[in-house]
Amino acid sequence: MTMRVVQVNCVIDAERRGPEALLAAWPTMAAIASATERAGATVTVLQASHAPAEFRRDDVTYRFIPEPRLRRGPGAGILPWRLAAAVRREAPDIVHFNGLDFPFHARAVCDLGVPVLMQDHASRVEGRIGRFRRWGHGKVRAAAFTSRAQAEPFVRHGHLPRDIPVVAIPECSSDFTPGDRDEARRETGVFGAPALLWVGHLDPNKDPLTIVKAVRKALDALPGLQLWCAFVGTDLLPEVEALLREDEELAAHVHLLGRVTRDRVQALCRACDIFVSASRREGSGYALIEALACGVTPVVTDIPAFRALTEDSVGALVAAGDADAFAAAIIAIARQLHQGSRARVLGYFQRNLAFDVVGARLMQAYTALAHTAMPT
């Protein structure tokens, strides 16, 4: 008998987009569901929404469930007992609950008696929500994190059961493809030997200042180096711009692109040689996964998520905040780049991180959970 899986998403779209537009804006939600379907499950996605909708795509059923009394408010979304009723109607074998920030919803679903796999999506231990997690997550049967190490603080603080099984499965993958590097450089205007790509928010956690300082230190050894920065948040933009104003030579090697489209990010990945990230904390690392999907060699921080995504098999891991170490790693990787570098990174991505790989790993977790005896 085919396993029936319900994947639950409680996050509300602040832009109030319709179902088709929402799936286009959140492509990994549908891609993970489809990958799990291809792995052998019958999948239904329950999405909290501002308006009702129901349709099938790629053999996956999508139900958008509104809460009419909250639709006009800033906290619009389905109430926990309505979500539980929607899950019950699907009669699933497994519930895949996305996110650790909806403890009341999680408890309502767990009380149905169906095994629940909870997947982390960059949740934080800090904050008052912890007291509710201790109750709301008490009956969760298993948890998925990009790295098992990421679960430790949640278990230690009681936000997850002490003896909960934890599986290492990335929360996402990418449908980016390598394309042609020379064509991508013509399209984007990217140049550099090597060309480095940084993507993220200009904030302290992403730590762009360490990368800019590392570029300055690497220029003597790599005078052709160019750094290309695509960013959304601008908290540290004044500090980055101040560094560039103070150093004309550095400014000639750093290109602040601002916000770019998803298609443009793919083109930038195709055009660049090395992906850099100085993040101090990540749930997984969408930008890193996208770069790997395009065959770009990473130089990133030595944090649990990035260790899990690279498995110390591609690129280099560097201590957070260490501009000297980043510069040394960039120089070393640049000198090791060769014609087969992209193929090697791409092969690693396809074996370990492609959507069908993630779907198969989720299916294995579902199967193990379904065959685990319910606690008494």
DAZI-V474790 format. One line per field, one symbol per residue. ss: DSSP state (H for helix, E for strand, C for the rest). psi: psi as a letter, one per 30 degrees, with the letter a starting at -180 (. if undefined). Layout:
ss->???
psi->???
This chain:
ss->CCCEEEEEECCCCCCCCCHHHHHHHCHHHHHHHHHHHHCCCEEEEEEEECCCEEEEECCEEEEEEECHHHCCCCCCCCCHHHHHHHHHHHCCCEEEEECCCCHHHHHHHHCCCCEEEEECCCCCCCCCCHHHHHHHCCCCCEEEECCHHHHHHHHHCCCCCCCCEEEECCCCCCCCCCCCHHHHHHHHCCCCCCEEEEEECCCCCCCHHHHHHHHHHHCCCCCCCEEEEEECCCCCHHHHHHHHHHCHHHHCCEEEEECCCHHHHHHHHHHCCEEEECCCCCCCCHHHHHHHHCCCEEEEECCHHHHHHHCCCCCEEECCCCHHHHHHHHHHHHHHCCCCHHHHHHHHHHHHCCHHHHHHHHHHHHHHHHCCCCCC
psi->kkkjkkkkjfkkjffhlleeeeeefiffeeeeeeeeefffljkkkjkklfkklklkkhgkkkjjjljefgeflfhklklefeeeeeeeffhlekkjjjkggieeeeeeeeffgkkkjkkkihlkellffefeeeefgfgkflkklekefffeeeeeggflkegkkkkjkkflakglleakeeeeeeefgklkilkkkkkakileefhfeeeeeeeeffeefifgkkkkjkldlgegeeeeeeeeefjeeeefgkjjfaklleeeeeeeeeflekkkkgkfkkedieeeeeeefggkkkjllileeeeeefggfkbkkkkkgjeeeeeeeeeeeeffkafgeeeeeeeeeefffleeeeeeeeeeeeeeefgkkkk.
